[in-house]
Amino acid sequence: MRRRDMLLGTVATFSLGACADSKFRRYTGPEVTMVYVNKSARRMHLLHHDTALSSYDINLGFAPQGHKQFEGDGKTPEGTYRIDRRNPNSDFHLSLGISYPNVKDVEVARAMNKSPGGDIFIHGQRHPRKPDGKDWTWGCIAVTNDEIEEIYAMVADETLIVLSA
């Protein structure tokens, strides 16, 4: 009996260890060639050329209308960028970095005597068991933790991201 209990305990320990890595999924489908974000519709689409592979409801910055001009304005950028980094230890479960600011973004912010900011990401939730309100980020694109796990697996670094008004 004791031996069986030890065996079950060992199996349970290994099972729990496997759960710790469960946020890292595998994706073997078609390549995501572009991420398209429609800010006014609050939708993000992962595309393989002109075919939508997945679509998600999103939350944006706390002042979502218009293009991000400087750090702290609460706007989500508009334009064409790239996915340029990933953070497996994000405070928001997982996150994919967006290559904001570009040269023009820096020029616009400097003309206003401001910093353009940075650290714009597609990321998960602040608190997995408490739903976030609408448009609560500082300029990022937020989805649920379950969705960011899927997106993180599907979208490679250097994938094009287009953010439209």
C-alpha positions in Angstrom: 0.0 0.0 0.0 2.8 2.4 1.0 4.6 1.7 -2.3 1.5 2.5 -4.3 1.0 5.8 -2.4 4.6 6.7 -3.2 4.1 5.9 -6.8 0.9 7.9 -7.0 2.7 10.8 -5.3 5.5 10.7 -7.8 3.1 10.7 -10.7 1.2 13.6 -9.3 4.4 15.6 -8.8 5.4 15.0 -12.4 1.9 15.9 -13.6 2.0 19.2 -11.7 5.4 20.0 -13.1 4.0 19.5 -16.6 1.2 21.9 -15.8 3.7 24.6 -15.0 4.8 24.7 -18.6 1.3 24.4 -20.0 1.3 28.1 -21.2 3.7 27.1 -24.0 1.7 25.5 -26.7 2.8 24.0 -30.0 1.4 25.1 -33.4 1.8 23.1 -36.6 -0.7 24.9 -38.9 -0.1 27.3 -41.7 2.4 30.1 -41.1 1.0 33.4 -39.8 2.2 35.9 -42.4 0.5 39.0 -40.9 -1.3 40.1 -37.8 -4.0 42.6 -38.6 -5.5 44.8 -35.8 -8.7 46.8 -36.4 -8.8 49.2 -33.5 -12.3 50.6 -34.0 -13.8 47.0 -34.3 -11.6 45.9 -31.3 -10.6 42.8 -33.3 -7.3 41.2 -34.1 -6.8 38.6 -37.0 -4.0 36.2 -37.6 -3.6 35.8 -41.3 -2.0 33.3 -43.7 -1.7 35.6 -46.7 -5.4 36.5 -47.2 -6.9 33.7 -45.1 -7.9 34.4 -41.5 -6.6 31.6 -39.3 -7.9 33.0 -36.0 -9.6 36.2 -34.7 -9.8 37.7 -31.2 -11.6 40.4 -29.4 -9.1 42.9 -28.0 -8.7 45.7 -25.5 -6.4 48.7 -26.3 -4.9 51.6 -24.5 -7.1 53.7 -22.2 -7.3 56.5 -24.9 -7.5 54.3 -28.0 -8.5 56.7 -30.7 -5.7 58.0 -32.9 -2.1 57.1 -33.3 0.3 56.9 -30.4 2.3 60.1 -30.3 4.2 60.0 -27.0 4.8 58.0 -23.9 1.8 58.0 -21.5 -0.8 59.1 -24.0 -2.7 55.9 -23.6 -3.0 55.3 -27.4 -2.3 52.2 -29.3 -0.1 52.8 -32.3 -1.4 52.7 -35.9 0.7 51.7 -38.9 2.9 48.9 -40.0 5.4 47.3 -37.6 6.9 43.9 -36.8 6.7 41.4 -33.9 10.2 41.9 -32.7 10.5 40.1 -29.3 8.7 37.8 -26.9 8.5 37.7 -23.2 7.8 34.3 -21.6 7.9 35.9 -18.1 5.6 38.8 -18.7 3.6 40.3 -15.9 0.7 39.8 -18.3 1.1 36.0 -18.7 3.0 36.0 -22.1 3.7 38.9 -24.5 4.8 39.6 -28.0 6.7 42.9 -28.6 5.7 45.3 -31.4 8.5 47.3 -33.0 7.1 50.7 -32.0 8.5 53.3 -32.2 9.8 53.6 -35.8 11.8 56.6 -37.1 8.8 58.7 -37.9 7.2 58.0 -34.4 10.5 59.2 -32.8 10.5 62.4 -34.9 6.9 63.2 -34.1 7.4 62.8 -30.3 10.6 64.8 -30.3 8.9 67.6 -32.2 6.5 67.8 -29.2 9.5 67.6 -26.8 8.4 64.2 -25.5 9.5 60.6 -25.5 7.8 58.3 -28.0 7.7 55.6 -25.4 8.0 51.9 -26.3 7.3 48.6 -24.7 4.1 48.1 -26.8 3.0 44.4 -26.7 0.3 42.0 -27.5 -0.3 40.4 -24.1 -2.6 38.5 -21.7 -4.4 39.6 -18.6 -3.2 41.3 -15.4 -5.2 39.0 -13.1 -6.3 35.7 -14.7 -9.4 35.3 -12.5 -10.5 38.9 -12.6 -11.7 40.2 -16.0 -10.1 43.5 -17.1 -12.2 46.4 -18.1 -12.4 47.8 -21.6 -9.3 49.5 -23.0 -7.2 49.4 -19.8 -3.7 49.1 -21.2 -1.1 52.0 -21.6 -1.1 51.4 -25.4 -0.8 47.6 -25.7 -3.2 45.1 -27.2 -4.7 42.8 -24.5 -6.4 39.4 -25.0 -7.2 36.6 -22.5 -4.5 34.4 -21.1 -5.8 31.4 -23.1 -5.7 33.5 -26.3 -2.2 34.8 -25.8 -1.0 31.3 -25.3 -2.4 30.4 -28.7 -1.1 33.6 -30.3 2.3 33.2 -28.8 2.6 29.8 -30.3 1.3 30.8 -33.7 3.1 34.1 -34.4 6.8 34.1 -35.1 9.3 36.9 -34.6 9.5 39.3 -37.5 5.9 38.7 -38.5 4.3 41.9 -40.0 1.6 43.6 -37.8 -0.7 46.2 -39.3 -2.7 48.3 -36.9 -5.5 50.3 -38.4 -7.9 52.9 -37.0 
